[in-house]
Amino acid sequence: MLTVHLATTEETERLGQDLALSLRKGDLVTLSGDLGAGKSTLARGLIRTIADDNGYEVPSPTFTIVQSYPELRLPISHVDLYRLSSADELDELGLDEALDDGAVLVEWPERGADALPASSLRVTLLGEGDGRKAIIEGKPDAVARLQRSLAIRTFLGRAGFPVAERRYLLGDASARGYETITAEGKPPLILMNSPYNPGGPVLRNGKTYMQIAHLSQSVTAFVAMDKLLQSKGFSVPEIYAEDLDGGLLLLENLGSEGVLDASGAPIPERYEAAVRMLAHLHQHSWPQNIDAAKGYAHHIHSFDRDAMMIEVELLSDWYAPRLSGRPLDSQQKAQYVAAWDHVFSQLINVEESLLLRDVHSPNILWRGDATGMDRVGLIDFQDAMIGPSAYDVASLIFDARVTITPEFQDILLAAYIDERQTLTAPFDETRFRKAFAIMAAQRNAKILGIFVRLDERDGKPFYLQHLSRIQAYLNRVIDHPALAPVKDWCEKAGVLTSEI
């Protein structure tokens, strides 16, 4: 049970904000309390937060019983049962269907008796002196999500922003989430919400997938890499406040302008600036053991054979079975691993540098008022490793969410090579192009598997829209002689010719 003390109407609305940012599709929240207890105030704060509009019209549903907001990021149905004649009328309100699409808020839930769907959270508002208090109970998962949201509010208070407005910014394919934080008279900031991730089940050799792939499990990695990149002159966010144990960071907002135009197509000048920035990044020598903060250290792992292999196995574990309708047998799987083993063995003596790991359009911000490399803002680098420098070049040139034509691919690759040849003497272009083909195939094989896994395991079908593009990228590089064993396997498995 949670108890939140609310001295003012504004604090009740802020509780609505904090509650809004904890909700998920399928949540039913009941609001109980006497007339004037603040139920409608809390509901208004919640709905306006999801609408990202403080002036959003939120009429009382007292007479209509249900007021629906299907256009919101998370569709909301606001229900007031005060005038309900009988609990039998609940069947006509369509609450089960509303829960399939979004979340439902119910005022006066006691009028619905036991006919209401099971609630995720039960909020009871009671008078307390000149103010009120909210007593909140519910399902463990929903309560834990709200506790996390309230912990963010406490963190903001310690950072000097106790009454800041919070708005959902985005969630990504990982467990991380982001919010915009706005306080009167100050520029907006970004909150990173990244609780420690234990990494899922053990897969092999006592390690989880995240440990084998060397993925970051806490914000310590972001803090360490942010400071390291900044020290080398690269444009990354300032960190204004941090709770490393709690997994919370308050960051500079580098803006919202990216590298795509209004139609979602790549802006050539910006992609070329990004690829030339990578050429400069690859000029530096990078330590593998660095400080994140007092008492916290971070090790930059090597992108080793095990990490490369566990990632490409996502294709054999998820994508290939999706195409064929059945899991691979043990012989097929062994042949797939052997093919990649042969390919990875050819990476000996290729140039290595820092890999930011996800250099693509969602993670690049354009700073038009800056000059040179400062124009390219980087915001996602917590999974950085040391490995073939060609990896990040392939990540950018084969942007999973944006169609890069073969012609534009050649232009970007030529720009990177030109910058490297200007900065480095000598630069082995042939060896680089070989590593580029291998890393491009490795990354696109991984992403094909990840996006199917996100659909089948995590219920996130949104990413499936990118599969045909990523398949085309894999087809584009697979003809390099270094990839012959993998190409042969893919042809036999139908991976290069099939479509989902």
N, C-alpha and C positions, 0 to 999 in steps of 0.2 A: 504494500500500500504506500502511495506517495501523498504527501501533504504539501501544498503550495500556498503560501500566505500572500494575499492580494490586497494591498492597502488602498489601491485606487482603481478607477475604471481603466486607466492606461495599462496597469499591470495585468488586468484581466484580459485585455486585448493582446498583450504580449504573450500571455500564456496560450492564447489562440494561435499566435505566430509559432511558438515552440511546438505546440501540438501539431500544427499543419505540416511542419517539416519532419515529423516522425511518421506520418501516415503513409499507408500503401494501399494499393487496390485490394478490395475485400474487407477493409476495416469498417466496423460499425461502432460508432462512438455514441454513447448515451449521455445526455446532459440533464441532471436532476437538480431540483432546488425550488424554493418558493417563488412566487411572483416577485420580480425585481431582484432576483438573486444574481443575475448577470449572465444567464444562459445565452441570450441573444447577443450580448456584447462579446462573449467568448467566440460564438459561432461566426460573428461578423469579422473578428480579427483573423480567424482561421481561413475563412473563404477569401478575404482580401489578400492574404498572404499567398495563397495558391494562385490567385488571379494576378499577383504582382501589380496590384493597383489599389492604393489607399482610398481612392474615390469610387471604387467599384460598388455598384448598387446592390445591396443585400436586403431585399424586403423581407418582412416577417412572413413566415408561412402559416401564421395562425389560422387564416381563413381558407387558404388554398390547401392546407395540410402538407403538401410537398412543393418545395421550390427547387428546381433542378438547374444545374450548371454544367451541361455536357461539354461546353467548349473549353473548360479549364484543362490545364496540364494533367491534373488528376480530377476527373469528373466527380462532382459532389452533388449529393441529394440531401437537402436540408428539410427535415421533417419535424412538424409540430403536432403532437397527438392530443393537445389540450381539448380540442373540440371533437375528438373521435367519439362516436356514439357507442361503438362496440369493438372489441378486439377482433371480431370477425371481419371488420372492414379492412384490416391490414393486408389481406390477400389481394385487395384491389390496388394497393399502392405500388406494387412491383419492386419491393425492396430487394428481393433476391436477384433480380435482373440488374438493379442499380449496383449491387455489390460485385457483380461479375465485371462491370465496367469501371468502377471507381470506389469511392468511400461514401458512407452514409452517416449523417449526424441526426440524432433523434432527441428532441426536447420532449419532456413529460413522458418518458418511456414507461412509467408505471401504468399509464392508460392502455398500453398494449399488452399488459399482463405477460403471459408466457408465450404469446403468439409472435413476438419479435424474433428475428434470427439471433443467433448467439452474438453477444457483444464482444468486441475486442478490448474496449476501454469503457469504464463506467466512471463518469465525472460527477461528483456531487458538490454543489456550491452551497456553503453555509455562511451565515453572518458571523462576523468576528470583530467586536468593537465597532469602529467606524468603517471597517472594511469587510472583507470576507476571506474565506479559505476554500481551496479546492481539495477534496479528498478523491484520489484516483486509484482505482483497482482495475484488474483485467487479466487478460491472458499474458503469460510470462513474456512471450516474444514482443507483444505490443507495449507492455510496460517497460521492457528493456530498451526499446527504441525511443520511448518518451524520456526515459532516464538519460539516454545519450544526448537527446536534444536539450534537456535541461542542463546537462553538464557543459554543453557548448555555451549556453547563456551564462553560466557561472564563469567560464573561461573568458568570455567577452568582458564580463564585469571586471575581472582581474586585470585585463588588458586596457581598461579605461573606457570601455564601450558598453556600459550596463543597459542602456536603453536603445542601443542600435537596432535598426530594422534588419531582419534577416530575410533573404529570399533565396529560393532554390536556384542554383546555377546549372549544375549538371551532375549526373552520375556516369561512371564509365564502365568498361567491361570488367573492372576489378571491384573490390569492396569499397573503394574510395568514393567520397562524395564531396561536392563543392557548393559553397553558398557565396552570394554577394552580401557584404556587410556595409550598411550605410548609417553614418551618424551625422547629425546636423552640422553644417559648416566644414565638413571634412570630405576628402575624396573617397569614393568607395574602395573597399578592400575585398580580398578574397579569403574565405575560410576554407582550409583543407581539413576534412574529417576523415581520418585514416586510422582507425583503431588497429591495434596489433592483430595481425592475421596469423593464426597458428599453422595454416598451410594445408589443411585437409588431411586425408588419410595417408598413411605410410604406403609407398608404392614399391620401393626396392632399396635394399641396403640400409634399412632403417630411416629412410628419408622420404619426405613428402615431395609432391611435384614442385612446389615453390622452392624447396631447398635444392633439389637437383638442378632446376633451371636458374637458380640464383636470383630469384625475384625478391624484392624487398618485402619485409614483413612488418616494418614500422617506419614512422616518419623520420627516424634517425638518419636513414639513407638519404632522404630528400635534403635535410638540413646540411649534411656533410657535402653532398654534391653541389648544392647551391653555393656554398661558401667557396668550394674549390673552383667552380666555373667562373664565379665572380672575380676571384683572384687572378684568373688568366685573361680577364677582359671581356668575357661573354655576357650577354644581356639576359639576366635571370631576375626573378622577383626578390626584392628586399624582404627579409623576415622580421616582422614587427613584434610578434609574440609567439611563444612556443610552449607546448606542454608535451614533452617527448614521451613521458609515460602514458599520458592520456591519448596520444595520437592526434593532437590538434595543433594547427599552425595558422597564424594570421599573416597574410602575405600582401605585398604590393600588388595592385591591379595594373597589369601591363596594358590594359585596354581590351577592346573586343574586335578590333580589326585584324583579320587573318590574311591568308594568302590566296583566298578564293574570291571570285567576283560574285555579284548578286545572283547569278544563275548557278553557282556552285562549281564553275569551271576554274582551273588554275590560272593565276595571274603570272604570266611568264617572268616578268622582272623580279617578282618576289620569290618565285621558286629558284631562279638563278642566283639571287642573293643568298638564299638558304644553302644551296649546294656549294657556293663559294665559301660561306661561313664554315661548312664542314671541312673544306680544304685547310682553312686556318686552324681549326681545332686539331686536325691530324698532324700539325706541325709541332705540337707540344709534347713534352714528356710528362707522363701522368703517374703519380704515386699510387700504390694500391692500398696503403694504410693511411687513413686521414682522421682528423678529429671532427666530430660533429658538434660537441659542446663539452663543457667540463664534466668529466666522468663518463662520457660517451665516445666511443671510437667506431669507425666504420671501415670495413675491408671491401675494396672493389675486387670482386671475383673475376677470374678469367672465364671467358666464354669457351669452355672446354668441350671435349667430345661428348660427355654425358649430358651437358646442357643442350647442345645442339641436337642430340639424338632424342631426348625426351620431348623436345618441341616438334620435330618432324614426325614422331610417332602419333601425334594428334591426327595427322592425315590418315594413318593406317587404322587408328582406333575409332575415329568418328566419321571422317569424310568418305573414305572408301566404302565402309559399310552402309553409309547413307545412299551411295550411288547403287550398290549391288543389292541392297536389301538384306544383307546377312553379314555377320562378323567374318573377318579373315580367319582362315585356319592357321595352325601353328607354322606350317611350311611357308605359306605366303608371308606371314609376319617375319619369319627368320630371313627370307630372301630380301625383304624390304630393308631390314636393318643392315644386312650385309652390303646391299647396294650403297646405302648412305655411308657406311663405314669406309668403303673404297673411295667415295667422293671426299669425305672429310680428311682422309689421309693425304690428299693433295694440297691441303692448306698449310703444310709445313713450309716455313720460311716466307710466308706472305707477310706484308707489313701489318703490324698491329698497333692499335691506338685505343683511345677511349670510345666506347660505343654508348651513345645515349639511349639506344634501343627502340625508341618510338618517335623518330623524327618524321612526322607526317602532318598533314594539314590541321588536325584538331589541336596539335601541340605547338604550333608556331603562330606567334602574334607579330603583326607588322607595326613597327613604330616609325611612322612616316616622318615625324619631326626630327628623328635621329639621323645619323650618317654612318656610312660604312657598315661594319658588322653589327653595330648597336641597333640597326633597323630590325634585326631578326631576334625576336624575343623567344626564349625557350622556357617551357613551363612543366615539362615531364621528363625527368631524368633520374628518378629514384632507383631504377633498375639498371643503371649504368654498369658496364663491365669492360674489361680489356679483351680485345679480340681483333679479328680482321677489320681494318678501317673501312673496307668496302661495304660493311653491313649497313651503316647508317645512310650511305649513298643509295643503296638499294631500297632501303625503307622509304626514303623521300621520293626517288624516281618511280617506284612502283607503289604509289600512295593507295592504300587499300580502299579508301573512301572516295577517290577522285580518279576519273579516267585520264591517264597520261598516254597520249598517242605514241606510237613508235617514233615518229618524227621529233616530238618534243622530248622523248626519252634520249634520243641521240644528242639533241642540243644541250640538255642538262649534263649528260655524261661528258660531253666535250668541254663544257664550262668548268666542271670539276677538274678534269685532267689538265686543262689550260692553267688553272689556278695553282695546281700542284707543281706543274712544270716551271711556273714562274717562281714559286717559293722554294722548291726543292731541286737540287741538282746532285745526282740524276734521279729521275722518277721512272720506275719500271712500269710502263703502261701495260705491257702484255701480261705481266704477273697480276697487276691490279684488275684487269678485265676478267681474268680467270676467277679470281676471288670474288669479283662482283657477281658473276653468273652463279657461282655456288651459293653465295649468301642470299641472292635474290630468290633462288629456288628454295633454299632452306626456310626463309621467312614466309614466302607465299604458301609453302606446304603447311607450315605451322598455322597460318591464319585460316586457311581452308578448314582445318580441324577445329580450331577455336570457335569459329563462327557457327559451325554445326553443333558443337558442344553447348554453346550459349543458348541455342534453340532447344535442344533436346533435354539437357540437364537443368538449365537455369531458367527456362521459360522466357527467353529473350529472342523472339523471332526476327526482330528488327534487322539484325546483322546479315540475315540470309540474302538481302537485296544486293549485297556486294559480292556474292560468290562467283557470279559469271565473270566479273571483272578480274578477280583474283585468279580464277582459273585461266583466263586469257594471259595474265602476267606470267604464270607458271609455264604455259605453252610457249611464251615468247623467249624464255631463257633456256629451256630444257634442251635445245639443240647444241649447246656448247659441248665440245668433246669431253670436257671434264665431267659432265653429268650423264654420260652414256649409260652407266648401270641403272641409275634412277629412271632415266627415260625409258629404258627397256622394261623395267618393272611396271611403270605407270601405263605403258601401252598395253601390256598383258592384262593389267587390272581394269582397263577401261577408264582410267582417271583422266587421260588427256582428251578423250573424245566425248565423255558423258556430260550431261547437264542435269542440274537439280531442278 
